[in-house]
């Protein structure tokens, strides 16, 4: 397995729309494993293929405290949502930035697993938020785009400054 480089906002490639996966091949399974390793190492609770510059509909999520509940969603689709929850979010592509976003409290998601079999799952709370955040990535959307233009500009200049310091 391998660690993959994560694209950093405001990289334009984060705005590419991911394509549906036609077949779950060994290559897709390897990518999913590498993404999980990359997410755990970061550390983070979710990662979308978009963030590692692979523009296909694949996300990995694990909101447990001991990295014991890895979930892989291929071609995920939210088929039901209800309620509202407001929470602070961060993103491995936007390091050090945490902002409040409003999302659905409960969702039902349909996807394929690593065997190419369709499954449905209900999620709520943090898991539901995380899945919505990762599916946004597949649509080319980064969570800071829910914020005002002024806030987005501030975040961009903050990240640019940080990049200069670490370069
Ligand atoms: Ni993210």
Backbone and ligand atoms as CSV (ligand in chain L), in Angstrom:
chain,resi,resn,atom,element,x,y,z
A,1,UNK,N,N,0.847,-1.194,0.000
A,1,UNK,CA,C,0.000,0.000,0.000
A,1,UNK,C,C,0.883,1.245,0.000
A,2,UNK,N,N,0.266,2.344,-0.310
A,2,UNK,CA,C,1.052,3.569,-0.461
A,2,UNK,C,C,0.277,4.771,0.055
A,3,UNK,N,N,1.020,5.738,0.568
A,3,UNK,CA,C,0.401,7.010,0.932
A,3,UNK,C,C,0.305,7.861,-0.320
A,4,UNK,N,N,-0.818,8.550,-0.468
A,4,UNK,CA,C,-1.054,9.345,-1.667
A,4,UNK,C,C,-0.992,10.838,-1.323
A,5,UNK,N,N,-0.436,11.659,-2.207
A,5,UNK,CA,C,-0.448,13.104,-1.939
A,5,UNK,C,C,-1.872,13.663,-2.016
A,6,UNK,N,N,-2.200,14.541,-1.071
A,6,UNK,CA,C,-3.547,15.129,-0.995
A,6,UNK,C,C,-3.524,16.537,-1.598
A,7,UNK,N,N,-4.427,16.797,-2.525
A,7,UNK,CA,C,-4.528,18.130,-3.134
A,7,UNK,C,C,-4.948,19.142,-2.072
A,8,UNK,N,N,-4.376,20.333,-2.167
A,8,UNK,CA,C,-4.693,21.385,-1.211
A,8,UNK,C,C,-5.502,22.493,-1.865
A,9,UNK,N,N,-6.578,22.899,-1.185
A,9,UNK,CA,C,-7.368,24.049,-1.591
A,9,UNK,C,C,-6.459,25.277,-1.629
A,10,UNK,N,N,-6.556,26.188,-2.627
A,10,UNK,CA,C,-7.508,26.234,-3.738
A,10,UNK,C,C,-6.983,25.626,-5.048
A,11,UNK,N,N,-6.659,24.364,-5.062
A,11,UNK,CA,C,-6.213,23.682,-6.287
A,11,UNK,C,C,-7.444,23.437,-7.186
A,12,UNK,N,N,-7.346,23.829,-8.432
A,12,UNK,CA,C,-8.492,23.693,-9.355
A,12,UNK,C,C,-8.957,22.261,-9.543
A,13,UNK,N,N,-8.041,21.316,-9.373
A,13,UNK,CA,C,-8.416,19.908,-9.563
A,13,UNK,C,C,-9.437,19.444,-8.527
A,14,UNK,N,N,-9.543,20.181,-7.402
A,14,UNK,CA,C,-10.575,19.860,-6.399
A,14,UNK,C,C,-11.976,20.185,-6.910
A,15,UNK,N,N,-12.063,20.887,-8.037
A,15,UNK,CA,C,-13.375,21.256,-8.586
A,15,UNK,C,C,-13.811,20.365,-9.744
A,16,UNK,N,N,-12.993,19.357,-10.054
A,16,UNK,CA,C,-13.384,18.419,-11.119
A,16,UNK,C,C,-14.507,17.521,-10.620
A,17,UNK,N,N,-15.425,17.209,-11.528
A,17,UNK,CA,C,-16.528,16.325,-11.168
A,17,UNK,C,C,-16.100,14.866,-11.404
A,18,UNK,N,N,-16.318,14.029,-10.410
A,18,UNK,CA,C,-15.881,12.634,-10.515
A,18,UNK,C,C,-16.831,11.812,-11.385
A,19,UNK,N,N,-16.273,10.833,-12.067
A,19,UNK,CA,C,-17.092,9.961,-12.921
A,19,UNK,C,C,-17.512,8.694,-12.187
A,20,UNK,N,N,-18.641,8.141,-12.625
A,20,UNK,CA,C,-19.130,6.877,-12.077
A,20,UNK,C,C,-18.124,5.768,-12.345
A,21,UNK,N,N,-18.001,4.845,-11.412
A,21,UNK,CA,C,-17.138,3.686,-11.600
A,21,UNK,C,C,-17.966,2.588,-12.275
A,22,UNK,N,N,-17.481,2.092,-13.422
A,22,UNK,CA,C,-18.264,1.108,-14.180
A,22,UNK,C,C,-18.086,-0.307,-13.646
A,23,UNK,N,N,-16.877,-0.562,-13.143
A,23,UNK,CA,C,-16.603,-1.920,-12.666
A,23,UNK,C,C,-15.622,-1.836,-11.506
A,24,UNK,N,N,-15.874,-2.627,-10.456
A,24,UNK,CA,C,-14.978,-2.612,-9.302
A,24,UNK,C,C,-13.825,-3.585,-9.569
A,25,UNK,N,N,-12.733,-3.059,-10.052
A,25,UNK,CA,C,-11.567,-3.852,-10.457
A,25,UNK,C,C,-10.564,-3.936,-9.303
A,26,UNK,N,N,-9.555,-4.815,-9.410
A,26,UNK,CA,C,-8.503,-4.847,-8.389
A,26,UNK,C,C,-7.819,-3.480,-8.233
A,27,UNK,N,N,-7.723,-2.731,-9.320
A,27,UNK,CA,C,-7.111,-1.402,-9.256
A,27,UNK,C,C,-7.927,-0.456,-8.369
A,28,UNK,N,N,-9.253,-0.553,-8.460
A,28,UNK,CA,C,-10.129,0.275,-7.609
A,28,UNK,C,C,-9.961,-0.135,-6.148
A,29,UNK,N,N,-9.884,-1.455,-5.903
A,29,UNK,CA,C,-9.717,-1.934,-4.524
A,29,UNK,C,C,-8.383,-1.470,-3.942
A,30,UNK,N,N,-7.351,-1.450,-4.775
A,30,UNK,CA,C,-6.037,-0.982,-4.317
A,30,UNK,C,C,-6.091,0.506,-4.006
A,31,UNK,N,N,-6.737,1.265,-4.881
A,31,UNK,CA,C,-6.868,2.711,-4.637
A,31,UNK,C,C,-7.616,2.957,-3.326
A,32,UNK,N,N,-8.700,2.196,-3.092
A,32,UNK,CA,C,-9.484,2.357,-1.858
A,32,UNK,C,C,-8.609,2.073,-0.634
A,33,UNK,N,N,-7.766,1.041,-0.719
A,33,UNK,CA,C,-6.874,0.696,0.400
A,33,UNK,C,C,-5.836,1.804,0.616
A,34,UNK,N,N,-5.293,2.319,-0.466
A,34,UNK,CA,C,-4.315,3.416,-0.347
A,34,UNK,C,C,-4.966,4.678,0.226
A,35,UNK,N,N,-6.209,4.917,-0.178
A,35,UNK,CA,C,-6.920,6.091,0.352
A,35,UNK,C,C,-7.172,5.938,1.843
A,36,UNK,N,N,-7.527,4.727,2.278
A,36,UNK,CA,C,-7.764,4.495,3.713
A,36,UNK,C,C,-6.469,4.735,4.486
A,37,UNK,N,N,-5.376,4.211,3.970
A,37,UNK,CA,C,-4.085,4.389,4.640
A,37,UNK,C,C,-3.727,5.878,4.721
A,38,UNK,N,N,-3.958,6.577,3.630
A,38,UNK,CA,C,-3.657,8.014,3.567
A,38,UNK,C,C,-4.520,8.793,4.561
A,39,UNK,N,N,-5.808,8.414,4.648
A,39,UNK,CA,C,-6.732,9.075,5.584
A,39,UNK,C,C,-6.287,8.847,7.033
A,40,UNK,N,N,-5.951,7.589,7.370
A,40,UNK,CA,C,-5.538,7.285,8.746
A,40,UNK,C,C,-4.246,7.996,9.106
A,41,UNK,N,N,-3.349,8.076,8.150
A,41,UNK,CA,C,-2.040,8.660,8.422
A,41,UNK,C,C,-2.133,10.163,8.642
A,42,UNK,N,N,-3.127,10.810,7.985
A,42,UNK,CA,C,-3.202,12.284,7.952
A,42,UNK,C,C,-3.208,12.976,9.330
A,43,UNK,N,N,-4.016,12.640,10.339
A,43,UNK,CA,C,-5.136,11.716,10.302
A,43,UNK,C,C,-6.439,12.456,10.006
A,44,UNK,N,N,-7.372,11.719,9.375
A,44,UNK,CA,C,-8.676,12.304,9.071
A,44,UNK,C,C,-9.761,11.257,9.219
A,45,UNK,N,N,-11.026,11.672,9.039
A,45,UNK,CA,C,-12.144,10.733,9.186
A,45,UNK,C,C,-12.834,10.439,7.859
A,46,UNK,N,N,-12.341,11.061,6.791
A,46,UNK,CA,C,-12.930,10.783,5.481
A,46,UNK,C,C,-12.010,11.280,4.381
A,47,UNK,N,N,-12.097,10.617,3.225
A,47,UNK,CA,C,-11.283,11.055,2.085
A,47,UNK,C,C,-12.016,10.664,0.804
A,48,UNK,N,N,-12.040,11.583,-0.133
A,48,UNK,CA,C,-12.657,11.325,-1.430
A,48,UNK,C,C,-11.552,11.186,-2.484
A,49,UNK,N,N,-11.799,10.349,-3.498
A,49,UNK,CA,C,-10.792,10.121,-4.543
A,49,UNK,C,C,-10.350,11.435,-5.190
A,50,UNK,N,N,-11.297,12.365,-5.317
A,50,UNK,CA,C,-10.990,13.700,-5.860
A,50,UNK,C,C,-9.779,14.322,-5.159
A,51,UNK,N,N,-9.695,14.124,-3.842
A,51,UNK,CA,C,-8.632,14.765,-3.061
A,51,UNK,C,C,-7.254,14.179,-3.342
A,52,UNK,N,N,-7.212,12.980,-3.935
A,52,UNK,CA,C,-5.927,12.400,-4.315
A,52,UNK,C,C,-5.801,12.406,-5.847
A,53,UNK,N,N,-6.549,13.330,-6.460
A,53,UNK,CA,C,-6.452,13.588,-7.903
A,53,UNK,C,C,-6.878,12.405,-8.761
A,54,UNK,N,N,-7.855,11.619,-8.231
A,54,UNK,CA,C,-8.450,10.544,-9.024
A,54,UNK,C,C,-9.935,10.889,-9.115
A,55,UNK,N,N,-10.411,11.168,-10.321
A,55,UNK,CA,C,-11.736,11.774,-10.426
A,55,UNK,C,C,-12.814,10.738,-10.751
A,56,UNK,N,N,-12.949,9.828,-9.797
A,56,UNK,CA,C,-13.945,8.759,-9.868
A,56,UNK,C,C,-14.703,8.708,-8.538
A,57,UNK,N,N,-15.949,8.136,-8.597
A,57,UNK,CA,C,-16.832,8.235,-7.431
A,57,UNK,C,C,-16.506,7.163,-6.380
A,58,UNK,N,N,-15.547,7.492,-5.547
A,58,UNK,CA,C,-15.072,6.584,-4.502
A,58,UNK,C,C,-14.729,7.406,-3.262
A,59,UNK,N,N,-15.293,7.002,-2.108
A,59,UNK,CA,C,-14.933,7.667,-0.848
A,59,UNK,C,C,-14.665,6.618,0.233
A,60,UNK,N,N,-13.824,6.993,1.183
A,60,UNK,CA,C,-13.622,6.161,2.374
A,60,UNK,C,C,-13.907,7.039,3.604
A,61,UNK,N,N,-14.460,6.387,4.634
A,61,UNK,CA,C,-14.887,7.099,5.840
A,61,UNK,C,C,-14.617,6.205,7.042
A,62,UNK,N,N,-14.161,6.793,8.138
A,62,UNK,CA,C,-14.096,6.062,9.405
A,62,UNK,C,C,-14.184,7.082,10.531
A,63,UNK,N,N,-15.345,7.131,11.198
A,63,UNK,CA,C,-15.518,8.127,12.262
A,63,UNK,C,C,-15.281,7.517,13.656
A,64,UNK,N,N,-14.811,6.259,13.709
A,64,UNK,CA,C,-14.554,5.642,15.013
A,64,UNK,C,C,-13.289,6.248,15.624
A,65,UNK,N,N,-13.100,5.996,16.936
A,65,UNK,CA,C,-11.914,6.554,17.577
A,65,UNK,C,C,-10.700,5.662,17.407
A,66,UNK,N,N,-10.928,4.379,17.077
A,66,UNK,CA,C,-9.800,3.448,17.012
A,66,UNK,C,C,-9.617,2.857,15.598
A,67,UNK,N,N,-10.053,3.576,14.604
A,67,UNK,CA,C,-9.854,3.159,13.203
A,67,UNK,C,C,-10.391,1.756,12.942
A,68,UNK,N,N,-11.571,1.457,13.536
A,68,UNK,CA,C,-12.105,0.100,13.431
A,68,UNK,C,C,-13.361,0.022,12.555
A,69,UNK,N,N,-13.801,1.164,12.016
A,69,UNK,CA,C,-15.072,1.157,11.282
A,69,UNK,C,C,-14.925,1.752,9.889
A,70,UNK,N,N,-13.978,1.200,9.144
A,70,UNK,CA,C,-13.747,1.704,7.786
A,70,UNK,C,C,-14.934,1.379,6.884
A,71,UNK,N,N,-15.420,2.397,6.189
A,71,UNK,CA,C,-16.506,2.223,5.225
A,71,UNK,C,C,-16.016,2.717,3.869
A,72,UNK,N,N,-16.283,1.936,2.847
A,72,UNK,CA,C,-15.915,2.332,1.485
A,72,UNK,C,C,-17.195,2.423,0.674
A,73,UNK,N,N,-17.391,3.535,0.004
A,73,UNK,CA,C,-18.586,3.746,-0.823
A,73,UNK,C,C,-18.151,3.987,-2.264
A,74,UNK,N,N,-18.663,3.175,-3.166
A,74,UNK,CA,C,-18.401,3.342,-4.592
A,74,UNK,C,C,-19.696,3.825,-5.248
A,75,UNK,N,N,-19.612,4.861,-6.037
A,75,UNK,CA,C,-20.796,5.495,-6.654
A,75,UNK,C,C,-21.861,5.844,-5.615
A,76,UNK,N,N,-21.487,6.487,-4.514
A,76,UNK,CA,C,-22.470,6.776,-3.459
A,76,UNK,C,C,-23.509,7.788,-3.927
A,77,UNK,N,N,-24.712,7.577,-3.428
A,77,UNK,CA,C,-25.835,8.464,-3.751
A,77,UNK,C,C,-26.681,8.618,-2.516
A,78,UNK,N,N,-27.012,9.831,-2.160
A,78,UNK,CA,C,-27.905,10.056,-1.024
A,78,UNK,C,C,-29.331,9.953,-1.547
A,79,UNK,N,N,-30.088,8.997,-1.008
A,79,UNK,CA,C,-31.435,8.795,-1.542
A,79,UNK,C,C,-32.514,9.344,-0.610
A,80,UNK,N,N,-32.152,9.629,0.640
A,80,UNK,CA,C,-33.092,10.280,1.557
A,80,UNK,C,C,-32.296,11.155,2.492
A,81,UNK,N,N,-32.864,12.288,2.845
A,81,UNK,CA,C,-32.235,13.055,3.921
A,81,UNK,C,C,-33.283,13.785,4.722
A,82,UNK,N,N,-32.990,14.015,6.010
A,82,UNK,CA,C,-33.939,14.715,6.861
A,82,UNK,C,C,-33.216,15.415,7.994
A,83,UNK,N,N,-33.911,16.381,8.577
A,83,UNK,CA,C,-33.361,17.100,9.717
A,83,UNK,C,C,-32.260,18.051,9.312
A,84,UNK,N,N,-31.701,18.696,10.312
A,84,UNK,CA,C,-30.660,19.673,10.047
A,84,UNK,C,C,-29.691,19.633,11.206
A,85,UNK,N,N,-28.413,19.686,10.921
A,85,UNK,CA,C,-27.462,19.831,12.017
A,85,UNK,C,C,-26.363,20.797,11.619
A,86,UNK,N,N,-25.958,21.573,12.592
A,86,UNK,CA,C,-24.949,22.601,12.375
A,86,UNK,C,C,-23.707,22.169,13.134
A,87,UNK,N,N,-22.592,22.041,12.431
A,87,UNK,CA,C,-21.388,21.602,13.125
A,87,UNK,C,C,-20.141,22.163,12.478
A,88,UNK,N,N,-19.055,22.085,13.237
A,88,UNK,CA,C,-17.789,22.578,12.730
A,88,UNK,C,C,-17.132,21.487,11.888
A,89,UNK,N,N,-16.663,21.861,10.704
A,89,UNK,CA,C,-16.013,20.892,9.822
A,89,UNK,C,C,-14.599,21.342,9.481
A,90,UNK,N,N,-13.781,20.347,9.203
A,90,UNK,CA,C,-12.454,20.594,8.672
A,90,UNK,C,C,-12.284,19.700,7.462
A,91,UNK,N,N,-11.139,19.794,6.798
A,91,UNK,CA,C,-10.927,19.006,5.586
A,91,UNK,C,C,-9.427,18.826,5.383
A,92,UNK,N,N,-9.022,17.628,5.000
A,92,UNK,CA,C,-7.596,17.375,4.780
A,92,UNK,C,C,-7.045,18.221,3.632
A,93,UNK,N,N,-7.926,18.719,2.755
A,93,UNK,CA,C,-7.480,19.586,1.659
A,93,UNK,C,C,-7.451,21.065,2.056
A,94,UNK,N,N,-7.938,21.349,3.272
A,94,UNK,CA,C,-7.948,22.747,3.747
A,94,UNK,C,C,-7.370,22.744,5.163
A,95,UNK,N,N,-6.086,22.428,5.321
A,95,UNK,CA,C,-5.524,22.175,6.649
A,95,UNK,C,C,-5.612,23.382,7.580
A,96,UNK,N,N,-5.981,23.093,8.821
A,96,UNK,CA,C,-5.990,24.120,9.859
A,96,UNK,C,C,-7.211,25.018,9.860
A,97,UNK,N,N,-8.141,24.791,8.953
A,97,UNK,CA,C,-9.331,25.650,8.875
A,97,UNK,C,C,-10.552,24.852,9.350
A,98,UNK,N,N,-11.287,25.413,10.308
A,98,UNK,CA,C,-12.501,24.769,10.813
A,98,UNK,C,C,-13.628,25.783,10.761
A,99,UNK,N,N,-14.718,25.440,10.101
A,99,UNK,CA,C,-15.825,26.378,9.942
A,99,UNK,C,C,-17.149,25.641,10.105
A,100,UNK,N,N,-18.175,26.407,10.443
A,100,UNK,CA,C,-19.495,25.855,10.700
A,100,UNK,C,C,-20.286,25.674,9.406
A,101,UNK,N,N,-20.827,24.475,9.224
A,101,UNK,CA,C,-21.623,24.163,8.037
A,101,UNK,C,C,-22.937,23.510,8.489
A,102,UNK,N,N,-24.004,23.794,7.764
A,102,UNK,CA,C,-25.305,23.174,8.050
A,102,UNK,C,C,-25.536,22.022,7.074
A,103,UNK,N,N,-25.870,20.879,7.603
A,103,UNK,CA,C,-26.097,19.682,6.771
A,103,UNK,C,C,-27.358,18.962,7.241
A,104,UNK,N,N,-27.739,17.920,6.487
A,104,UNK,CA,C,-28.838,17.062,6.933
A,104,UNK,C,C,-28.362,16.252,8.139
A,105,UNK,N,N,-29.287,16.010,9.072
A,105,UNK,CA,C,-28.955,15.271,10.304
A,105,UNK,C,C,-28.927,13.759,10.047
A,106,UNK,N,N,-29.870,13.315,9.196
A,106,UNK,CA,C,-29.946,11.885,8.890
A,106,UNK,C,C,-29.989,11.694,7.380
A,107,UNK,N,N,-29.298,10.673,6.918
A,107,UNK,CA,C,-29.333,10.379,5.481
A,107,UNK,C,C,-29.462,8.874,5.262
A,108,UNK,N,N,-29.934,8.536,4.067
A,108,UNK,CA,C,-29.857,7.146,3.626
A,108,UNK,C,C,-29.017,7.185,2.362
A,109,UNK,N,N,-27.980,6.346,2.315
A,109,UNK,CA,C,-27.078,6.366,1.176
A,109,UNK,C,C,-27.072,5.001,0.498
A,110,UNK,N,N,-26.978,5.049,-0.815
A,110,UNK,CA,C,-26.924,3.823,-1.624
A,110,UNK,C,C,-25.565,3.830,-2.322
A,111,UNK,N,N,-24.895,2.681,-2.362
A,111,UNK,CA,C,-23.571,2.633,-2.992
A,111,UNK,C,C,-23.238,1.190,-3.343
A,112,UNK,N,N,-22.092,0.995,-3.974
A,112,UNK,CA,C,-21.540,-0.344,-4.159
A,112,UNK,C,C,-20.434,-0.540,-3.141
A,113,UNK,N,N,-20.250,-1.795,-2.690
A,113,UNK,CA,C,-19.111,-2.084,-1.814
A,113,UNK,C,C,-17.934,-2.569,-2.664
A,114,UNK,N,N,-16.862,-2.989,-2.006
A,114,UNK,CA,C,-15.640,-3.381,-2.737
A,114,UNK,C,C,-15.814,-4.670,-3.539
A,115,UNK,N,N,-16.913,-5.408,-3.270
A,115,UNK,CA,C,-17.219,-6.586,-4.097
A,115,UNK,C,C,-18.128,-6.222,-5.263
A,116,UNK,N,N,-18.437,-4.934,-5.394
A,116,UNK,CA,C,-19.312,-4.504,-6.483
A,116,UNK,C,C,-20.782,-4.743,-6.195
A,117,UNK,N,N,-21.107,-5.067,-4.925
A,117,UNK,CA,C,-22.507,-5.320,-4.549
A,117,UNK,C,C,-23.146,-4.051,-4.006
A,118,UNK,N,N,-24.409,-3.838,-4.415
A,118,UNK,CA,C,-25.113,-2.643,-3.945
A,118,UNK,C,C,-25.556,-2.821,-2.499
A,119,UNK,N,N,-25.431,-1.750,-1.724
A,119,UNK,CA,C,-25.960,-1.766,-0.355
A,119,UNK,C,C,-26.559,-0.400,-0.035
A,120,UNK,N,N,-27.396,-0.389,0.999
A,120,UNK,CA,C,-27.956,0.868,1.483
A,120,UNK,C,C,-27.642,0.985,2.949
A,121,UNK,N,N,-27.494,2.214,3.408
A,121,UNK,CA,C,-27.119,2.421,4.789
A,121,UNK,C,C,-27.746,3.701,5.304
A,122,UNK,N,N,-28.208,3.657,6.543
A,122,UNK,CA,C,-28.697,4.873,7.185
A,122,UNK,C,C,-27.566,5.412,8.044
A,123,UNK,N,N,-27.467,6.729,8.107
A,123,UNK,CA,C,-26.434,7.331,8.948
A,123,UNK,C,C,-26.993,8.586,9.567
A,124,UNK,N,N,-26.456,8.910,10.744
A,124,UNK,CA,C,-26.850,10.170,11.371
A,124,UNK,C,C,-25.664,10.779,12.092
A,125,UNK,N,N,-25.824,12.040,12.508
A,125,UNK,CA,C,-24.771,12.710,13.266
A,125,UNK,C,C,-23.487,12.841,12.480
A,126,UNK,N,N,-22.379,12.610,13.158
A,126,UNK,CA,C,-21.057,12.813,12.559
A,126,UNK,C,C,-20.857,11.986,11.288
A,127,UNK,N,N,-21.310,10.727,11.313
A,127,UNK,CA,C,-21.133,9.874,10.127
A,127,UNK,C,C,-21.897,10.452,8.935
A,128,UNK,N,N,-23.128,10.919,9.194
A,128,UNK,CA,C,-23.929,11.502,8.111
A,128,UNK,C,C,-23.259,12.759,7.552
A,129,UNK,N,N,-22.725,13.579,8.444
A,129,UNK,CA,C,-22.044,14.812,8.023
A,129,UNK,C,C,-20.825,14.467,7.175
A,130,UNK,N,N,-20.064,13.490,7.647
A,130,UNK,CA,C,-18.837,13.102,6.959
A,130,UNK,C,C,-19.147,12.567,5.550
A,131,UNK,N,N,-20.160,11.725,5.435
A,131,UNK,CA,C,-20.516,11.181,4.113
A,131,UNK,C,C,-20.959,12.314,3.175
A,132,UNK,N,N,-21.740,13.255,3.688
A,132,UNK,CA,C,-22.183,14.385,2.855
A,132,UNK,C,C,-20.992,15.230,2.410
A,133,UNK,N,N,-20.047,15.444,3.310
A,133,UNK,CA,C,-18.834,16.227,3.004
A,133,UNK,C,C,-18.033,15.541,1.887
A,134,UNK,N,N,-17.878,14.208,2.002
A,134,UNK,CA,C,-17.070,13.485,1.000
A,134,UNK,C,C,-17.784,13.420,-0.354
A,135,UNK,N,N,-19.101,13.241,-0.339
A,135,UNK,CA,C,-19.844,13.207,-1.611
A,135,UNK,C,C,-19.768,14.575,-2.290
A,136,UNK,N,N,-19.762,15.639,-1.500
A,136,UNK,CA,C,-19.549,16.978,-2.074
A,136,UNK,C,C,-18.240,17.032,-2.859
A,137,UNK,N,N,-17.179,16.455,-2.286
A,137,UNK,CA,C,-15.875,16.454,-2.988
A,137,UNK,C,C,-16.026,15.842,-4.383
A,138,UNK,N,N,-16.801,14.749,-4.479
A,138,UNK,CA,C,-16.957,14.075,-5.777
A,138,UNK,C,C,-17.663,14.985,-6.780
A,139,UNK,N,N,-18.451,15.908,-6.242
A,139,UNK,CA,C,-19.130,16.873,-7.120
A,139,UNK,C,C,-18.271,18.113,-7.356
A,140,UNK,N,N,-17.053,18.093,-6.852
A,140,UNK,CA,C,-16.151,19.228,-7.059
A,140,UNK,C,C,-16.359,20.353,-6.069
A,141,UNK,N,N,-17.001,20.014,-4.937
A,141,UNK,CA,C,-17.293,21.059,-3.950
A,141,UNK,C,C,-16.498,20.866,-2.661
A,142,UNK,N,N,-15.835,21.922,-2.227
A,142,UNK,CA,C,-15.073,21.918,-0.973
A,142,UNK,C,C,-15.918,22.649,0.074
A,143,UNK,N,N,-15.866,22.192,1.334
A,143,UNK,CA,C,-16.811,22.713,2.341
A,143,UNK,C,C,-16.746,24.225,2.519
A,144,UNK,N,N,-15.584,24.829,2.287
A,144,UNK,CA,C,-15.483,26.286,2.477
A,144,UNK,C,C,-16.363,27.043,1.479
A,145,UNK,N,N,-16.800,26.361,0.421
A,145,UNK,CA,C,-17.669,27.023,-0.560
A,145,UNK,C,C,-19.094,27.234,-0.044
A,146,UNK,N,N,-19.398,26.720,1.146
A,146,UNK,CA,C,-20.671,27.050,1.787
A,146,UNK,C,C,-20.566,28.398,2.513
A,147,UNK,N,N,-19.355,28.923,2.653
A,147,UNK,CA,C,-19.140,30.155,3.424
A,147,UNK,C,C,-19.261,31.385,2.527
A,148,UNK,N,N,-19.258,32.551,3.143
A,148,UNK,CA,C,-19.344,33.802,2.376
A,148,UNK,C,C,-18.076,33.984,1.530
A,149,UNK,N,N,-18.183,34.795,0.471
A,149,UNK,CA,C,-17.022,35.085,-0.377
A,149,UNK,C,C,-15.889,35.699,0.427
A,150,UNK,N,N,-16.256,36.574,1.337
A,150,UNK,CA,C,-15.237,37.240,2.162
A,150,UNK,C,C,-14.451,36.196,2.959
A,151,UNK,N,N,-15.166,35.280,3.582
A,151,UNK,CA,C,-14.514,34.231,4.372
A,151,UNK,C,C,-13.634,33.352,3.487
A,152,UNK,N,N,-14.124,33.044,2.271
A,152,UNK,CA,C,-13.332,32.198,1.362
A,152,UNK,C,C,-12.030,32.892,0.968
A,153,UNK,N,N,-12.117,34.201,0.717
A,153,UNK,CA,C,-10.918,34.970,0.359
A,153,UNK,C,C,-9.919,34.958,1.506
A,154,UNK,N,N,-10.446,35.142,2.731
A,154,UNK,CA,C,-9.564,35.131,3.919
A,154,UNK,C,C,-8.873,33.776,4.067
A,155,UNK,N,N,-9.624,32.713,3.846
A,155,UNK,CA,C,-9.058,31.372,3.991
A,155,UNK,C,C,-7.971,31.151,2.944
A,156,UNK,N,N,-8.227,31.588,1.705
A,156,UNK,CA,C,-7.218,31.430,0.636
A,156,UNK,C,C,-5.923,32.160,0.996
A,157,UNK,N,N,-6.032,33.386,1.516
A,157,UNK,CA,C,-4.805,34.126,1.802
A,157,UNK,C,C,-4.082,33.526,3.008
A,158,UNK,N,N,-4.860,33.003,3.950
A,158,UNK,CA,C,-4.258,32.347,5.116
A,158,UNK,C,C,-3.464,31.097,4.667
A,159,UNK,N,N,-4.072,30.320,3.772
A,159,UNK,CA,C,-3.408,29.093,3.305
A,159,UNK,C,C,-2.201,29.427,2.448
A,160,UNK,N,N,-2.284,30.506,1.653
A,160,UNK,CA,C,-1.159,30.907,0.804
A,160,UNK,C,C,0.028,31.316,1.681
A,161,UNK,N,N,-0.259,32.024,2.760
A,161,UNK,CA,C,0.789,32.466,3.688
A,161,UNK,C,C,1.467,31.238,4.312
A,162,UNK,N,N,0.621,30.273,4.730
A,162,UNK,CA,C,1.142,29.073,5.359
A,162,UNK,C,C,2.009,28.276,4.381
A,163,UNK,N,N,1.584,28.233,3.106
A,163,UNK,CA,C,2.348,27.496,2.101
A,163,UNK,C,C,3.726,28.132,1.908
A,164,UNK,N,N,3.786,29.466,1.989
A,164,UNK,CA,C,5.081,30.140,1.840
A,164,UNK,C,C,6.003,29.790,2.993
A,165,UNK,N,N,5.425,29.719,4.191
A,165,UNK,CA,C,6.245,29.430,5.374
A,165,UNK,C,C,6.789,28.001,5.319
A,166,UNK,N,N,5.969,27.064,4.883
A,166,UNK,CA,C,6.422,25.665,4.895
A,166,UNK,C,C,7.215,25.302,3.641
A,167,UNK,N,N,7.187,26.152,2.624
A,167,UNK,CA,C,7.883,25.819,1.371
A,167,UNK,C,C,9.397,25.880,1.532
L,1,NI,NI,NI,-12.753,17.253,2.769
